[in-house]
Amino acid sequence: MIKLRMGMVGGGEGAFIGEVHRSAAALDGEIELVCGAFSADPECSLRFGKQLGLPASRVYRDYQTMMSAEAQLSADRRMQFVAIVTPNHLHYPVAHAALDAGFHVLSDKPATLSLNEALLLREKLQATNLLYGLTHTYTGYPLVKEAQQRIAAGELGAIRKVIVEYPQGWLVEREEQAGNKQASWRLDPERAGVSGCFADIGVHAANLAEYVSGLKIEAVCADLTPMVEGRVLDDDGAMLLRFESGARGVLHASQICIGEENGLKIRAYGDKGGVEWSQQEPNTLWLKWHDRPVQMLRAGAAYLGERATANTRLPMGHPEGYIEAFANLYMAFAGQLRDRHAGVASHDHNTDCPGIEAAIRGMAFIELAVTASASNVKWHRLQSY
């Protein structure tokens, strides 16, 4: 099998998520990193590219140069898609430049700095007929897919209640003033956008709620705030949710909960049963029933459905986690690219990767969260675009 060739923008020295993307892309042996523009500082970009073993000729001073130079290479050498792992404000211009140059795009979330940019990005994708993927990582876990498949099959009945929470504690102090690179841009409106916590992790929680339940959020009642004095953007928030089906929900996201690590958890309750999954215990899925004992399902087991099985690499008892979930999205995006080149429709379970519609919905959610929180009106409708 010929490996797919990936370029990367961002993800250089001190960037946590860049190494996650590179590890995930390499995990299944389907993708190789062939070029990059890793930093706004050309010297830093070159130094980092050499550390990754790339030739100097394929490490670029900026993403504009990279798109132009790669497009001039022969078809068997140039990158085929670009991974965008920059702060939020660069997601749209980099994606637009990549599409202009004829390259597919896989972007970190949120897709853009604003909803308007996300809508413009969809127009560009329609004009170029290129592929776009968005790394909503937590949809890549096998047992998240198992929960989704069981709910879709009706095992839990009609969903009545969805509770999703995402507490962290790493921003309990002014990390943005202590030289923390990750905190500094996430709390800067110029680079993060209109929201801090909800653009960073709240949108993950909303995406997971819709993905697992199969329901669309119809309206929200929100309360977002910066709890740490001196901050402009939110570091904490909570929401009441109404789904289009009539189901109700609660969403909590915070980065000032002392002692919390990465505590994403979802519970969904139907009229026949319930389901519970936690990101910090990702190999376990709980099924809850009114008339029989609680069931514990484990990753890698033969009794799981085809979607979970297709996204599991190891036998039972061998824990898989964040990198593998991320790699499942890369595997799915690679599957879409291979299907595109083969001229066949993508419908296999290995091509389940969020795309531009998830990107637009995420940006609409983020902007609505901020608007609703600032309003005295209780309910605010989440529009479809």
Contacts in CASP RR format, 6 or more apart in sequence:
PFRMAT RR
TARGET T0000
AUTHOR 0000-0000-0000
METHOD contacts of the structure
MODEL  1
MIKLRMGMVGGGEGAFIGEVHRSAAALDGEIELVCGAFSADPECSLRFGK
QLGLPASRVYRDYQTMMSAEAQLSADRRMQFVAIVTPNHLHYPVAHAALD
AGFHVLSDKPATLSLNEALLLREKLQATNLLYGLTHTYTGYPLVKEAQQR
IAAGELGAIRKVIVEYPQGWLVEREEQAGNKQASWRLDPERAGVSGCFAD
IGVHAANLAEYVSGLKIEAVCADLTPMVEGRVLDDDGAMLLRFESGARGV
LHASQICIGEENGLKIRAYGDKGGVEWSQQEPNTLWLKWHDRPVQMLRAG
AAYLGERATANTRLPMGHPEGYIEAFANLYMAFAGQLRDRHAGVASHDHN
TDCPGIEAAIRGMAFIELAVTASASNVKWHRLQSY
1 30 0 8 1.000
3 29 0 8 1.000
3 30 0 8 1.000
3 31 0 8 1.000
3 32 0 8 1.000
4 30 0 8 1.000
4 31 0 8 1.000
4 32 0 8 1.000
4 80 0 8 1.000
4 81 0 8 1.000
4 334 0 8 1.000
4 337 0 8 1.000
4 338 0 8 1.000
5 31 0 8 1.000
5 32 0 8 1.000
5 34 0 8 1.000
5 77 0 8 1.000
5 78 0 8 1.000
5 79 0 8 1.000
5 80 0 8 1.000
5 81 0 8 1.000
6 25 0 8 1.000
6 31 0 8 1.000
6 32 0 8 1.000
6 33 0 8 1.000
6 34 0 8 1.000
6 79 0 8 1.000
6 80 0 8 1.000
6 81 0 8 1.000
6 82 0 8 1.000
6 83 0 8 1.000
7 33 0 8 1.000
7 34 0 8 1.000
7 35 0 8 1.000
7 36 0 8 1.000
7 66 0 8 1.000
7 70 0 8 1.000
7 79 0 8 1.000
7 81 0 8 1.000
7 82 0 8 1.000
7 83 0 8 1.000
8 18 0 8 1.000
8 21 0 8 1.000
8 22 0 8 1.000
8 33 0 8 1.000
8 35 0 8 1.000
8 36 0 8 1.000
8 37 0 8 1.000
8 38 0 8 1.000
8 82 0 8 1.000
8 83 0 8 1.000
8 85 0 8 1.000
9 36 0 8 1.000
9 37 0 8 1.000
9 38 0 8 1.000
9 63 0 8 1.000
9 66 0 8 1.000
9 82 0 8 1.000
9 83 0 8 1.000
9 84 0 8 1.000
9 85 0 8 1.000
9 86 0 8 1.000
9 90 0 8 1.000
9 94 0 8 1.000
10 18 0 8 1.000
10 36 0 8 1.000
10 37 0 8 1.000
10 38 0 8 1.000
10 39 0 8 1.000
10 84 0 8 1.000
10 85 0 8 1.000
10 86 0 8 1.000
11 17 0 8 1.000
11 18 0 8 1.000
11 19 0 8 1.000
11 21 0 8 1.000
11 38 0 8 1.000
11 39 0 8 1.000
11 85 0 8 1.000
11 86 0 8 1.000
12 18 0 8 1.000
12 38 0 8 1.000
12 39 0 8 1.000
12 44 0 8 1.000
12 45 0 8 1.000
12 48 0 8 1.000
13 38 0 8 1.000
13 39 0 8 1.000
13 44 0 8 1.000
13 47 0 8 1.000
13 48 0 8 1.000
14 181 0 8 1.000
15 85 0 8 1.000
15 181 0 8 1.000
16 182 0 8 1.000
17 85 0 8 1.000
17 108 0 8 1.000
18 85 0 8 1.000
20 322 0 8 1.000
20 323 0 8 1.000
20 326 0 8 1.000
21 83 0 8 1.000
21 85 0 8 1.000
21 108 0 8 1.000
21 135 0 8 1.000
21 326 0 8 1.000
22 33 0 8 1.000
22 52 0 8 1.000
23 323 0 8 1.000
23 326 0 8 1.000
23 327 0 8 1.000
24 323 0 8 1.000
24 324 0 8 1.000
24 326 0 8 1.000
24 327 0 8 1.000
24 329 0 8 1.000
24 330 0 8 1.000
25 31 0 8 1.000
25 33 0 8 1.000
25 83 0 8 1.000
25 327 0 8 1.000
25 330 0 8 1.000
26 32 0 8 1.000
26 33 0 8 1.000
27 323 0 8 1.000
27 324 0 8 1.000
27 327 0 8 1.000
27 330 0 8 1.000
28 327 0 8 1.000
28 330 0 8 1.000
28 331 0 8 1.000
28 334 0 8 1.000
30 330 0 8 1.000
30 331 0 8 1.000
30 334 0 8 1.000
31 330 0 8 1.000
31 334 0 8 1.000
33 52 0 8 1.000
33 54 0 8 1.000
34 54 0 8 1.000
34 58 0 8 1.000
34 77 0 8 1.000
34 79 0 8 1.000
35 54 0 8 1.000
35 58 0 8 1.000
35 59 0 8 1.000
35 60 0 8 1.000
35 66 0 8 1.000
35 70 0 8 1.000
35 79 0 8 1.000
36 45 0 8 1.000
36 49 0 8 1.000
36 54 0 8 1.000
36 58 0 8 1.000
36 59 0 8 1.000
36 60 0 8 1.000
36 66 0 8 1.000
37 45 0 8 1.000
37 59 0 8 1.000
37 60 0 8 1.000
37 61 0 8 1.000
37 62 0 8 1.000
37 63 0 8 1.000
37 65 0 8 1.000
37 66 0 8 1.000
38 44 0 8 1.000
38 45 0 8 1.000
38 48 0 8 1.000
38 49 0 8 1.000
38 59 0 8 1.000
39 45 0 8 1.000
39 48 0 8 1.000
40 62 0 8 1.000
42 61 0 8 1.000
42 62 0 8 1.000
45 59 0 8 1.000
45 60 0 8 1.000
45 61 0 8 1.000
46 56 0 8 1.000
46 59 0 8 1.000
46 61 0 8 1.000
48 59 0 8 1.000
49 59 0 8 1.000
50 56 0 8 1.000
50 59 0 8 1.000
60 66 0 8 1.000
60 69 0 8 1.000
63 90 0 8 1.000
63 93 0 8 1.000
63 94 0 8 1.000
63 97 0 8 1.000
64 97 0 8 1.000
67 82 0 8 1.000
67 97 0 8 1.000
67 98 0 8 1.000
67 100 0 8 1.000
67 101 0 8 1.000
67 103 0 8 1.000
68 101 0 8 1.000
70 78 0 8 1.000
70 79 0 8 1.000
70 101 0 8 1.000
70 103 0 8 1.000
71 78 0 8 1.000
71 101 0 8 1.000
71 102 0 8 1.000
71 103 0 8 1.000
72 78 0 8 1.000
79 103 0 8 1.000
80 103 0 8 1.000
80 104 0 8 1.000
80 337 0 8 1.000
81 98 0 8 1.000
81 103 0 8 1.000
81 104 0 8 1.000
81 105 0 8 1.000
81 106 0 8 1.000
81 131 0 8 1.000
81 333 0 8 1.000
81 337 0 8 1.000
82 94 0 8 1.000
82 98 0 8 1.000
82 103 0 8 1.000
82 104 0 8 1.000
82 105 0 8 1.000
82 106 0 8 1.000
83 106 0 8 1.000
83 107 0 8 1.000
83 108 0 8 1.000
84 90 0 8 1.000
84 91 0 8 1.000
84 94 0 8 1.000
84 95 0 8 1.000
84 98 0 8 1.000
84 105 0 8 1.000
84 106 0 8 1.000
84 107 0 8 1.000
84 108 0 8 1.000
85 108 0 8 1.000
86 94 0 8 1.000
86 108 0 8 1.000
87 185 0 8 1.000
87 186 0 8 1.000
87 191 0 8 1.000
87 192 0 8 1.000
88 110 0 8 1.000
88 112 0 8 1.000
88 113 0 8 1.000
88 185 0 8 1.000
88 191 0 8 1.000
88 192 0 8 1.000
88 193 0 8 1.000
88 199 0 8 1.000
89 113 0 8 1.000
89 190 0 8 1.000
89 191 0 8 1.000
89 192 0 8 1.000
89 193 0 8 1.000
91 107 0 8 1.000
91 108 0 8 1.000
91 110 0 8 1.000
91 111 0 8 1.000
91 112 0 8 1.000
91 113 0 8 1.000
91 117 0 8 1.000
92 111 0 8 1.000
92 112 0 8 1.000
92 113 0 8 1.000
92 117 0 8 1.000
92 118 0 8 1.000
92 120 0 8 1.000
92 121 0 8 1.000
95 105 0 8 1.000
95 107 0 8 1.000
95 111 0 8 1.000
95 112 0 8 1.000
95 121 0 8 1.000
95 124 0 8 1.000
95 132 0 8 1.000
96 120 0 8 1.000
96 121 0 8 1.000
96 124 0 8 1.000
98 104 0 8 1.000
98 105 0 8 1.000
99 105 0 8 1.000
99 124 0 8 1.000
99 125 0 8 1.000
99 128 0 8 1.000
99 130 0 8 1.000
100 124 0 8 1.000
100 128 0 8 1.000
102 128 0 8 1.000
102 130 0 8 1.000
103 130 0 8 1.000
104 130 0 8 1.000
104 131 0 8 1.000
104 132 0 8 1.000
104 337 0 8 1.000
105 130 0 8 1.000
105 131 0 8 1.000
105 132 0 8 1.000
105 133 0 8 1.000
106 132 0 8 1.000
106 133 0 8 1.000
106 134 0 8 1.000
106 135 0 8 1.000
106 329 0 8 1.000
106 330 0 8 1.000
106 333 0 8 1.000
107 132 0 8 1.000
107 133 0 8 1.000
107 134 0 8 1.000
107 135 0 8 1.000
107 359 0 8 1.000
108 134 0 8 1.000
108 135 0 8 1.000
109 134 0 8 1.000
109 135 0 8 1.000
109 136 0 8 1.000
109 203 0 8 1.000
109 204 0 8 1.000
109 359 0 8 1.000
109 362 0 8 1.000
110 199 0 8 1.000
110 203 0 8 1.000
110 359 0 8 1.000
110 362 0 8 1.000
110 363 0 8 1.000
110 366 0 8 1.000
111 117 0 8 1.000
111 118 0 8 1.000
111 121 0 8 1.000
111 134 0 8 1.000
111 356 0 8 1.000
111 359 0 8 1.000
111 360 0 8 1.000
111 362 0 8 1.000
111 363 0 8 1.000
112 118 0 8 1.000
112 121 0 8 1.000
112 359 0 8 1.000
112 363 0 8 1.000
113 193 0 8 1.000
114 193 0 8 1.000
114 194 0 8 1.000
114 363 0 8 1.000
114 367 0 8 1.000
115 360 0 8 1.000
115 363 0 8 1.000
115 364 0 8 1.000
115 366 0 8 1.000
115 367 0 8 1.000
115 385 0 8 1.000
117 363 0 8 1.000
118 356 0 8 1.000
118 359 0 8 1.000
118 360 0 8 1.000
118 362 0 8 1.000
118 363 0 8 1.000
118 364 0 8 1.000
119 360 0 8 1.000
119 385 0 8 1.000
121 132 0 8 1.000
121 356 0 8 1.000
121 359 0 8 1.000
122 356 0 8 1.000
122 359 0 8 1.000
122 360 0 8 1.000
125 132 0 8 1.000
125 356 0 8 1.000
131 333 0 8 1.000
131 336 0 8 1.000
131 337 0 8 1.000
131 340 0 8 1.000
132 355 0 8 1.000
132 356 0 8 1.000
132 359 0 8 1.000
133 329 0 8 1.000
133 333 0 8 1.000
133 353 0 8 1.000
133 354 0 8 1.000
133 355 0 8 1.000
133 356 0 8 1.000
133 359 0 8 1.000
134 353 0 8 1.000
134 354 0 8 1.000
134 355 0 8 1.000
134 356 0 8 1.000
134 358 0 8 1.000
134 359 0 8 1.000
135 326 0 8 1.000
135 329 0 8 1.000
135 354 0 8 1.000
136 204 0 8 1.000
136 207 0 8 1.000
136 208 0 8 1.000
136 211 0 8 1.000
136 329 0 8 1.000
136 354 0 8 1.000
136 358 0 8 1.000
137 204 0 8 1.000
137 322 0 8 1.000
137 325 0 8 1.000
137 326 0 8 1.000
137 329 0 8 1.000
138 144 0 8 1.000
138 204 0 8 1.000
138 207 0 8 1.000
138 208 0 8 1.000
138 264 0 8 1.000
138 279 0 8 1.000
138 325 0 8 1.000
139 145 0 8 1.000
139 207 0 8 1.000
139 208 0 8 1.000
139 211 0 8 1.000
139 329 0 8 1.000
139 352 0 8 1.000
139 354 0 8 1.000
140 311 0 8 1.000
140 325 0 8 1.000
140 326 0 8 1.000
140 328 0 8 1.000
140 329 0 8 1.000
140 352 0 8 1.000
141 277 0 8 1.000
141 279 0 8 1.000
141 282 0 8 1.000
141 311 0 8 1.000
141 321 0 8 1.000
141 325 0 8 1.000
141 328 0 8 1.000
142 299 0 8 1.000
142 300 0 8 1.000
142 304 0 8 1.000
142 308 0 8 1.000
142 309 0 8 1.000
142 311 0 8 1.000
142 312 0 8 1.000
142 320 0 8 1.000
142 328 0 8 1.000
143 277 0 8 1.000
143 282 0 8 1.000
143 283 0 8 1.000
143 284 0 8 1.000
143 285 0 8 1.000
143 297 0 8 1.000
143 299 0 8 1.000
143 304 0 8 1.000
143 308 0 8 1.000
144 208 0 8 1.000
144 211 0 8 1.000
144 212 0 8 1.000
144 277 0 8 1.000
145 307 0 8 1.000
145 308 0 8 1.000
145 311 0 8 1.000
145 349 0 8 1.000
145 352 0 8 1.000
146 285 0 8 1.000
146 297 0 8 1.000
146 304 0 8 1.000
146 305 0 8 1.000
146 307 0 8 1.000
146 308 0 8 1.000
147 212 0 8 1.000
147 266 0 8 1.000
147 268 0 8 1.000
147 275 0 8 1.000
147 277 0 8 1.000
147 285 0 8 1.000
148 211 0 8 1.000
148 212 0 8 1.000
148 214 0 8 1.000
148 307 0 8 1.000
149 305 0 8 1.000
149 306 0 8 1.000
149 307 0 8 1.000
149 308 0 8 1.000
150 156 0 8 1.000
150 275 0 8 1.000
150 287 0 8 1.000
151 157 0 8 1.000
151 159 0 8 1.000
151 212 0 8 1.000
151 213 0 8 1.000
151 214 0 8 1.000
151 268 0 8 1.000
151 275 0 8 1.000
152 214 0 8 1.000
154 272 0 8 1.000
155 272 0 8 1.000
155 273 0 8 1.000
156 268 0 8 1.000
156 269 0 8 1.000
156 270 0 8 1.000
156 271 0 8 1.000
156 272 0 8 1.000
156 273 0 8 1.000
156 274 0 8 1.000
156 275 0 8 1.000
157 270 0 8 1.000
157 271 0 8 1.000
157 272 0 8 1.000
157 273 0 8 1.000
158 245 0 8 1.000
158 247 0 8 1.000
158 270 0 8 1.000
158 271 0 8 1.000
159 213 0 8 1.000
159 214 0 8 1.000
159 215 0 8 1.000
159 243 0 8 1.000
159 245 0 8 1.000
159 247 0 8 1.000
159 268 0 8 1.000
159 269 0 8 1.000
159 270 0 8 1.000
160 247 0 8 1.000
160 248 0 8 1.000
160 269 0 8 1.000
160 270 0 8 1.000
160 271 0 8 1.000
161 247 0 8 1.000
161 248 0 8 1.000
161 249 0 8 1.000
161 267 0 8 1.000
161 268 0 8 1.000
161 269 0 8 1.000
161 270 0 8 1.000
162 209 0 8 1.000
162 212 0 8 1.000
162 213 0 8 1.000
162 215 0 8 1.000
162 241 0 8 1.000
162 243 0 8 1.000
162 247 0 8 1.000
162 248 0 8 1.000
162 249 0 8 1.000
162 250 0 8 1.000
162 266 0 8 1.000
162 267 0 8 1.000
162 268 0 8 1.000
162 269 0 8 1.000
163 249 0 8 1.000
163 250 0 8 1.000
163 266 0 8 1.000
163 267 0 8 1.000
163 268 0 8 1.000
164 205 0 8 1.000
164 206 0 8 1.000
164 208 0 8 1.000
164 209 0 8 1.000
164 249 0 8 1.000
164 250 0 8 1.000
164 251 0 8 1.000
164 252 0 8 1.000
164 264 0 8 1.000
164 265 0 8 1.000
164 266 0 8 1.000
164 267 0 8 1.000
165 205 0 8 1.000
165 251 0 8 1.000
165 252 0 8 1.000
165 253 0 8 1.000
165 263 0 8 1.000
165 264 0 8 1.000
165 265 0 8 1.000
166 201 0 8 1.000
166 202 0 8 1.000
166 204 0 8 1.000
166 205 0 8 1.000
166 252 0 8 1.000
166 253 0 8 1.000
166 254 0 8 1.000
166 263 0 8 1.000
166 264 0 8 1.000
166 265 0 8 1.000
167 252 0 8 1.000
167 253 0 8 1.000
167 254 0 8 1.000
167 257 0 8 1.000
167 260 0 8 1.000
167 263 0 8 1.000
168 201 0 8 1.000
168 254 0 8 1.000
168 255 0 8 1.000
168 257 0 8 1.000
168 260 0 8 1.000
168 261 0 8 1.000
168 262 0 8 1.000
168 263 0 8 1.000
169 254 0 8 1.000
169 255 0 8 1.000
169 256 0 8 1.000
169 257 0 8 1.000
169 258 0 8 1.000
169 259 0 8 1.000
169 260 0 8 1.000
169 261 0 8 1.000
170 183 0 8 1.000
170 255 0 8 1.000
171 183 0 8 1.000
171 187 0 8 1.000
171 197 0 8 1.000
171 228 0 8 1.000
171 235 0 8 1.000
171 255 0 8 1.000
171 256 0 8 1.000
172 228 0 8 1.000
172 255 0 8 1.000
172 256 0 8 1.000
172 257 0 8 1.000
172 258 0 8 1.000
173 228 0 8 1.000
174 228 0 8 1.000
174 230 0 8 1.000
174 231 0 8 1.000
175 182 0 8 1.000
175 183 0 8 1.000
176 183 0 8 1.000
176 184 0 8 1.000
176 186 0 8 1.000
176 187 0 8 1.000
176 188 0 8 1.000
176 231 0 8 1.000
185 191 0 8 1.000
185 192 0 8 1.000
186 192 0 8 1.000
186 196 0 8 1.000
186 199 0 8 1.000
186 200 0 8 1.000
186 233 0 8 1.000
187 196 0 8 1.000
187 231 0 8 1.000
187 232 0 8 1.000
187 233 0 8 1.000
187 235 0 8 1.000
188 233 0 8 1.000
189 232 0 8 1.000
189 233 0 8 1.000
192 199 0 8 1.000
192 200 0 8 1.000
192 233 0 8 1.000
193 199 0 8 1.000
193 233 0 8 1.000
194 233 0 8 1.000
194 366 0 8 1.000
194 367 0 8 1.000
194 370 0 8 1.000
195 224 0 8 1.000
195 233 0 8 1.000
195 234 0 8 1.000
195 366 0 8 1.000
195 369 0 8 1.000
195 370 0 8 1.000
196 233 0 8 1.000
196 234 0 8 1.000
196 235 0 8 1.000
197 224 0 8 1.000
197 233 0 8 1.000
197 234 0 8 1.000
197 235 0 8 1.000
197 236 0 8 1.000
197 237 0 8 1.000
197 253 0 8 1.000
197 254 0 8 1.000
197 255 0 8 1.000
198 224 0 8 1.000
198 234 0 8 1.000
198 237 0 8 1.000
198 253 0 8 1.000
198 366 0 8 1.000
198 369 0 8 1.000
198 370 0 8 1.000
199 366 0 8 1.000
200 255 0 8 1.000
201 253 0 8 1.000
201 255 0 8 1.000
201 264 0 8 1.000
202 251 0 8 1.000
202 253 0 8 1.000
202 369 0 8 1.000
203 362 0 8 1.000
203 365 0 8 1.000
203 366 0 8 1.000
204 264 0 8 1.000
205 251 0 8 1.000
205 252 0 8 1.000
205 253 0 8 1.000
205 264 0 8 1.000
205 266 0 8 1.000
206 217 0 8 1.000
206 251 0 8 1.000
206 362 0 8 1.000
206 365 0 8 1.000
207 354 0 8 1.000
207 358 0 8 1.000
207 361 0 8 1.000
207 362 0 8 1.000
208 264 0 8 1.000
208 266 0 8 1.000
209 215 0 8 1.000
209 217 0 8 1.000
209 241 0 8 1.000
209 249 0 8 1.000
209 251 0 8 1.000
209 266 0 8 1.000
210 216 0 8 1.000
210 217 0 8 1.000
210 361 0 8 1.000
212 266 0 8 1.000
212 268 0 8 1.000
212 275 0 8 1.000
212 277 0 8 1.000
213 243 0 8 1.000
213 247 0 8 1.000
213 268 0 8 1.000
215 243 0 8 1.000
215 244 0 8 1.000
215 245 0 8 1.000
215 247 0 8 1.000
216 243 0 8 1.000
216 244 0 8 1.000
216 382 0 8 1.000
216 384 0 8 1.000
217 241 0 8 1.000
217 242 0 8 1.000
217 243 0 8 1.000
217 244 0 8 1.000
217 365 0 8 1.000
217 382 0 8 1.000
218 242 0 8 1.000
218 243 0 8 1.000
218 244 0 8 1.000
218 246 0 8 1.000
218 381 0 8 1.000
218 382 0 8 1.000
219 241 0 8 1.000
219 242 0 8 1.000
219 379 0 8 1.000
219 380 0 8 1.000
219 381 0 8 1.000
219 382 0 8 1.000
220 239 0 8 1.000
220 240 0 8 1.000
220 241 0 8 1.000
220 242 0 8 1.000
220 365 0 8 1.000
220 368 0 8 1.000
220 369 0 8 1.000
220 372 0 8 1.000
220 379 0 8 1.000
220 380 0 8 1.000
220 382 0 8 1.000
221 239 0 8 1.000
221 240 0 8 1.000
221 372 0 8 1.000
221 378 0 8 1.000
221 379 0 8 1.000
221 380 0 8 1.000
222 237 0 8 1.000
222 238 0 8 1.000
222 239 0 8 1.000
222 368 0 8 1.000
222 369 0 8 1.000
222 370 0 8 1.000
222 372 0 8 1.000
222 373 0 8 1.000
222 380 0 8 1.000
223 237 0 8 1.000
223 238 0 8 1.000
223 239 0 8 1.000
223 373 0 8 1.000
224 234 0 8 1.000
224 236 0 8 1.000
224 237 0 8 1.000
224 369 0 8 1.000
224 370 0 8 1.000
224 373 0 8 1.000
225 234 0 8 1.000
225 235 0 8 1.000
225 236 0 8 1.000
225 237 0 8 1.000
225 373 0 8 1.000
226 232 0 8 1.000
226 233 0 8 1.000
226 234 0 8 1.000
226 235 0 8 1.000
226 236 0 8 1.000
227 235 0 8 1.000
227 236 0 8 1.000
227 256 0 8 1.000
228 235 0 8 1.000
228 256 0 8 1.000
234 370 0 8 1.000
234 373 0 8 1.000
235 254 0 8 1.000
235 255 0 8 1.000
235 256 0 8 1.000
236 253 0 8 1.000
236 254 0 8 1.000
236 255 0 8 1.000
236 256 0 8 1.000
237 252 0 8 1.000
237 253 0 8 1.000
237 254 0 8 1.000
237 373 0 8 1.000
238 250 0 8 1.000
238 251 0 8 1.000
238 252 0 8 1.000
238 253 0 8 1.000
239 250 0 8 1.000
239 251 0 8 1.000
239 252 0 8 1.000
239 369 0 8 1.000
239 372 0 8 1.000
240 248 0 8 1.000
240 249 0 8 1.000
240 250 0 8 1.000
241 248 0 8 1.000
241 249 0 8 1.000
241 250 0 8 1.000
241 251 0 8 1.000
242 248 0 8 1.000
242 249 0 8 1.000
242 379 0 8 1.000
243 249 0 8 1.000
254 260 0 8 1.000
261 280 0 8 1.000
262 279 0 8 1.000
262 280 0 8 1.000
263 278 0 8 1.000
263 279 0 8 1.000
263 280 0 8 1.000
264 278 0 8 1.000
264 279 0 8 1.000
264 280 0 8 1.000
265 276 0 8 1.000
265 277 0 8 1.000
265 278 0 8 1.000
265 279 0 8 1.000
266 275 0 8 1.000
266 276 0 8 1.000
266 277 0 8 1.000
267 274 0 8 1.000
267 275 0 8 1.000
267 276 0 8 1.000
268 274 0 8 1.000
268 275 0 8 1.000
269 288 0 8 1.000
272 289 0 8 1.000
272 290 0 8 1.000
273 287 0 8 1.000
273 288 0 8 1.000
273 289 0 8 1.000
273 290 0 8 1.000
274 287 0 8 1.000
274 288 0 8 1.000
274 289 0 8 1.000
275 285 0 8 1.000
275 286 0 8 1.000
275 287 0 8 1.000
275 288 0 8 1.000
276 285 0 8 1.000
276 286 0 8 1.000
276 288 0 8 1.000
277 284 0 8 1.000
277 285 0 8 1.000
277 286 0 8 1.000
278 284 0 8 1.000
282 299 0 8 1.000
282 319 0 8 1.000
282 320 0 8 1.000
282 321 0 8 1.000
282 325 0 8 1.000
283 298 0 8 1.000
283 299 0 8 1.000
283 317 0 8 1.000
283 319 0 8 1.000
283 320 0 8 1.000
283 321 0 8 1.000
284 296 0 8 1.000
284 297 0 8 1.000
284 298 0 8 1.000
284 299 0 8 1.000
285 296 0 8 1.000
285 297 0 8 1.000
285 298 0 8 1.000
286 294 0 8 1.000
286 295 0 8 1.000
286 296 0 8 1.000
286 297 0 8 1.000
287 294 0 8 1.000
287 295 0 8 1.000
287 296 0 8 1.000
287 297 0 8 1.000
288 294 0 8 1.000
288 295 0 8 1.000
289 295 0 8 1.000
297 303 0 8 1.000
297 304 0 8 1.000
298 316 0 8 1.000
298 317 0 8 1.000
299 308 0 8 1.000
299 312 0 8 1.000
299 316 0 8 1.000
299 317 0 8 1.000
299 319 0 8 1.000
299 320 0 8 1.000
300 308 0 8 1.000
300 309 0 8 1.000
300 312 0 8 1.000
300 314 0 8 1.000
300 315 0 8 1.000
300 316 0 8 1.000
300 317 0 8 1.000
301 316 0 8 1.000
304 312 0 8 1.000
306 349 0 8 1.000
307 349 0 8 1.000
307 352 0 8 1.000
310 348 0 8 1.000
310 349 0 8 1.000
310 350 0 8 1.000
311 328 0 8 1.000
311 331 0 8 1.000
311 349 0 8 1.000
311 350 0 8 1.000
311 352 0 8 1.000
312 320 0 8 1.000
313 320 0 8 1.000
313 324 0 8 1.000
314 320 0 8 1.000
329 353 0 8 1.000
329 354 0 8 1.000
331 350 0 8 1.000
332 350 0 8 1.000
332 351 0 8 1.000
332 352 0 8 1.000
332 353 0 8 1.000
333 353 0 8 1.000
335 346 0 8 1.000
335 348 0 8 1.000
335 350 0 8 1.000
335 351 0 8 1.000
336 346 0 8 1.000
336 351 0 8 1.000
336 353 0 8 1.000
339 345 0 8 1.000
339 346 0 8 1.000
339 348 0 8 1.000
339 351 0 8 1.000
340 346 0 8 1.000
360 385 0 8 1.000
361 384 0 8 1.000
361 385 0 8 1.000
364 382 0 8 1.000
364 383 0 8 1.000
364 385 0 8 1.000
365 382 0 8 1.000
368 380 0 8 1.000
368 382 0 8 1.000
371 380 0 8 1.000
372 380 0 8 1.000
END
